[in-house]
Amino acid sequence: MYKASKICMVSIKIIGTFLLLAGTAQAQSFSFSDLFGQAGKQKQYYLQQIAAYNALRSELNQGYKVCKNGLGGIRDINTAELNAHSTYYNSLKNPSAAVKNDTQVRDILNYQGYITTAFSQTFSGLTGDETDYVNAVRNEVLTGCNQDLTDLQNLLAAGKLQLSDDERLKRLNTIHTSMLDKYRFSQSFTNSLKILAVRRQQNKDDAQTLSNLYENH
């Protein structure tokens, strides 16, 4: 009986030892599996990070190329626009042949020549005050003519004014109108002076004739 009990106890201890070893082995098996699983997950995480970094670097490189090409395109566009603007502004400084050869230019010069000639003649039969008045009018008209000619010279000269051809033609028309007014005034004024001189001479001649008649009778 005692012997059987002892054998049973030994058996129980042996079984317990096997169970303990099996449990330990099972515990170690779960621990290593867990460890390898975590390492795999960590490795997969690192691989994902590397892939994401490579993708980001690729996008940044593409973005840099786009920006570089885009900025280059913008630079080219700005350069082209600047050149176009420079050409345009330079053209504004230079009057075209259409402006220079406009018939109004010749008319203005002809009007000025006539005005100068008209006031250069001598008007006889005028009193001192009348002569002073005529000289004052002549100076005023010729000063206006000189201003018109200066405006015309600036309008036709290169580099003086920044105007389009349409704007130059409008100014040319203004100068033409101004000179035409002076021409018409000078024509009317000097003709009136000549008529006045003729009438006064006729009156003087008539008075002399009457005087001679009275003296003869």
C-alpha positions as CSV (number, residue, x, y, z in Angstrom):
1,M,0.0,0.0,0.0
2,Y,2.7,2.4,1.0
3,K,4.7,1.4,-2.0
4,A,1.8,2.0,-4.4
5,S,1.2,5.4,-2.9
6,K,4.8,6.3,-3.3
7,I,4.7,5.2,-6.9
8,C,1.5,7.3,-7.4
9,M,3.2,10.4,-5.9
10,V,6.2,9.9,-8.1
11,S,3.9,9.6,-11.1
12,I,2.1,12.7,-10.2
13,K,5.4,14.6,-9.8
14,I,6.5,13.4,-13.2
15,I,3.3,14.4,-14.8
16,G,3.5,17.7,-13.1
17,T,6.9,18.2,-14.3
18,F,5.9,17.4,-17.9
19,L,2.9,19.8,-17.6
20,L,5.2,22.5,-16.2
21,L,7.7,22.0,-19.0
22,A,4.9,21.9,-21.6
23,G,3.4,25.1,-20.1
24,T,6.8,26.7,-20.1
25,A,7.5,25.6,-23.6
26,Q,4.0,26.9,-24.6
27,A,4.7,30.2,-22.9
28,Q,8.1,30.5,-24.5
29,S,6.4,29.7,-27.9
30,F,3.9,32.5,-27.5
31,S,6.6,34.9,-26.3
32,F,8.9,34.3,-29.3
33,S,6.0,34.4,-31.8
34,D,4.9,37.6,-30.3
35,L,8.4,39.0,-30.5
36,F,8.8,38.0,-34.1
37,G,5.3,39.4,-34.9
38,Q,6.3,42.8,-33.4
39,A,9.6,42.8,-35.3
40,G,7.7,42.1,-38.5
41,K,5.3,44.8,-37.9
42,Q,8.1,47.2,-37.1
43,K,9.9,46.2,-40.2
44,Q,6.7,46.7,-42.3
45,Y,6.2,50.1,-40.6
46,Y,9.8,51.1,-41.6
47,L,9.2,49.9,-45.1
48,Q,6.0,52.0,-45.3
49,Q,7.9,55.0,-44.0
50,I,10.7,54.6,-46.6
51,A,8.1,54.2,-49.4
52,A,6.3,57.3,-48.2
53,Y,9.5,59.2,-48.0
54,N,10.5,58.1,-51.5
55,A,7.1,59.1,-52.8
56,L,7.3,62.5,-51.1
57,R,10.8,63.0,-52.5
58,S,9.6,62.1,-56.0
59,E,6.7,64.6,-55.6
60,L,9.0,67.3,-54.4
61,N,11.4,66.7,-57.3
62,Q,8.5,66.9,-59.7
63,G,7.1,70.0,-58.0
64,Y,10.5,71.6,-58.2
65,K,10.8,70.9,-61.9
66,V,7.3,72.3,-62.4
67,C,8.1,75.4,-60.4
68,K,11.4,75.8,-62.2
69,N,9.9,75.4,-65.6
70,G,6.9,77.5,-64.6
71,L,9.2,80.3,-63.3
72,G,11.2,80.0,-66.4
73,G,8.0,80.3,-68.5
74,I,6.9,83.3,-66.4
75,R,10.4,84.9,-66.9
76,D,10.2,84.3,-70.6
77,I,6.7,85.8,-70.7
78,N,7.7,88.8,-68.7
79,T,10.8,89.3,-70.9
80,A,8.6,89.1,-74.0
81,E,6.1,91.5,-72.6
82,L,8.9,93.9,-71.5
83,N,10.3,93.8,-75.0
84,A,6.9,94.3,-76.5
85,H,6.3,97.2,-74.2
86,S,9.7,98.7,-74.9
87,T,9.1,98.5,-78.6
88,Y,5.7,100.1,-78.2
89,Y,7.0,103.0,-76.1
90,N,9.9,103.5,-78.5
91,S,7.4,103.7,-81.3
92,L,5.5,106.3,-79.4
93,K,8.6,108.5,-79.4
94,N,9.0,108.3,-83.1
95,P,6.4,109.8,-85.4
96,S,5.5,107.7,-88.4
97,A,5.8,108.8,-92.0
98,A,2.0,109.2,-92.1
99,V,2.3,112.0,-89.6
100,K,5.4,113.7,-91.1
101,N,3.9,113.6,-94.6
102,D,0.5,114.8,-93.6
103,T,-0.7,117.8,-95.7
104,Q,-1.4,119.8,-92.6
105,V,2.3,120.1,-91.9
106,R,2.9,121.8,-95.3
107,D,-0.2,124.1,-94.7
108,I,1.1,125.2,-91.3
109,L,4.5,126.2,-92.8
110,N,2.8,128.0,-95.7
111,Y,0.5,129.9,-93.3
112,Q,3.4,131.0,-91.2
113,G,5.3,132.2,-94.2
114,Y,2.4,134.2,-95.4
115,I,1.8,135.8,-91.9
116,T,5.5,136.9,-91.7
117,T,5.3,138.4,-95.2
118,A,2.0,140.1,-94.5
119,F,3.3,141.9,-91.5
120,S,6.7,142.7,-93.0
121,Q,5.2,145.2,-95.5
122,T,5.0,148.9,-94.9
123,F,1.6,150.5,-94.3
124,S,1.6,154.2,-95.2
125,G,-0.8,156.8,-94.1
126,L,-1.0,155.6,-90.5
127,T,-0.7,157.9,-87.5
128,G,1.9,157.3,-84.8
129,D,-0.6,155.6,-82.4
130,E,-1.9,153.5,-85.3
131,T,1.6,152.3,-86.2
132,D,2.2,151.4,-82.5
133,Y,-1.0,149.4,-82.5
134,V,-0.1,147.6,-85.7
135,N,3.3,146.7,-84.3
136,A,1.8,145.4,-81.1
137,V,-0.7,143.2,-83.1
138,R,2.1,141.9,-85.3
139,N,4.3,140.9,-82.3
140,E,1.4,139.1,-80.7
141,V,0.6,137.2,-83.8
142,L,4.2,136.3,-84.6
143,T,4.7,135.1,-80.9
144,G,1.7,132.8,-81.4
145,C,3.2,131.5,-84.7
146,N,6.5,130.8,-83.0
147,Q,4.7,128.8,-80.3
148,D,2.8,126.8,-83.0
149,L,6.0,126.1,-84.9
150,T,7.7,124.9,-81.6
151,D,4.8,122.6,-80.9
152,L,5.0,121.3,-84.5
153,Q,8.7,120.7,-84.2
154,N,8.3,118.8,-80.9
155,L,5.5,116.8,-82.5
156,L,7.6,115.7,-85.5
157,A,10.9,115.3,-83.7
158,A,12.0,111.8,-82.5
159,G,12.3,111.2,-78.8
160,K,10.4,114.4,-77.7
161,L,6.9,113.1,-77.0
162,Q,5.4,109.7,-76.3
163,L,2.2,109.7,-78.4
164,S,0.5,107.3,-80.8
165,D,0.0,108.3,-84.4
166,D,-3.7,109.1,-83.7
167,E,-2.7,111.4,-80.8
168,R,-0.1,113.1,-83.0
169,L,-2.6,113.7,-85.7
170,K,-5.0,115.2,-83.3
171,R,-2.4,117.6,-82.0
172,L,-1.3,118.3,-85.5
173,N,-4.9,119.2,-86.3
174,T,-5.0,121.6,-83.3
175,I,-1.8,123.3,-84.4
176,H,-3.2,123.6,-87.9
177,T,-6.4,125.2,-86.7
178,S,-4.4,127.6,-84.5
179,M,-2.2,128.7,-87.4
180,L,-5.1,128.9,-89.8
181,D,-6.9,131.3,-87.5
182,K,-3.8,133.5,-87.3
183,Y,-3.5,133.3,-91.1
184,R,-7.1,134.4,-91.6
185,F,-6.8,137.2,-89.1
186,S,-3.5,138.4,-90.6
187,Q,-5.0,138.4,-94.0
188,S,-8.1,140.3,-92.9
189,F,-6.1,142.7,-90.7
190,T,-3.4,143.6,-93.2
191,N,-5.9,144.0,-96.0
192,S,-7.9,146.4,-93.9
193,L,-4.7,148.4,-93.3
194,K,-4.0,148.5,-97.1
195,I,-7.6,149.6,-97.8
196,L,-7.2,152.3,-95.0
197,A,-4.0,153.5,-96.6
198,V,-5.5,153.6,-100.0
199,R,-8.6,155.6,-98.8
200,R,-6.5,158.0,-96.9
201,Q,-4.3,158.5,-99.9
202,Q,-7.4,159.0,-102.0
203,N,-8.8,161.5,-99.5
204,K,-5.5,163.2,-99.5
205,D,-5.4,163.3,-103.3
206,D,-9.0,164.5,-103.4
207,A,-8.3,167.2,-100.9
208,Q,-5.3,168.3,-102.9
209,T,-7.3,168.3,-106.1
210,L,-10.0,170.5,-104.5
211,S,-7.3,172.7,-103.1
212,N,-5.8,173.1,-106.6
213,L,-9.2,173.9,-108.0
214,Y,-9.9,176.6,-105.5
215,E,-6.5,178.1,-106.1
216,N,-7.0,178.1,-109.8
217,H,-10.3,179.9,-109.5
